[in-house]
């Protein structure tokens, strides 16, 4: 019988023509009790900084904006989601597009104005604008002494 090649989400596996054995090994590789983490991929991300903001652009083709989650936590923007796998019939000849759960984190050097953050998703790209926070001016009160 001809060997079968299977993609595990991390690397290619070659098995003899035994579906039961192949499924058992794939299940073991993904088993949480073995301490193995499910495959999480990182989308291509561009980050640039101007004088007054950070601009982030993430390539996330084939998704809806509702499938993407943004979390601003301290000095980091965390972008997460889950790109559904395309349904295809036949055998893959080449497989390079990542599917499933993804996560990427952008570390920021300056505080941002969380109330003014803007995000949009168009033509497969997530664009996020993070305006830098303006320093708060603290007025100094003059205290009159009674002397």
PyMOL commands that set and color helices and strands:
alter all, ss='L'
color gray80, all
select helices_A, chain A and resi 19-30+32-34+65-67+114-116
alter helices_A, ss='H'
color red, helices_A
select strands_A, chain A and resi 4-7+12-15+45-49+53-59+68-73+76-83+100-107+118-122+125-131
alter strands_A, ss='S'
color yellow, strands_A
deselect
rebuild
show_as cartoon
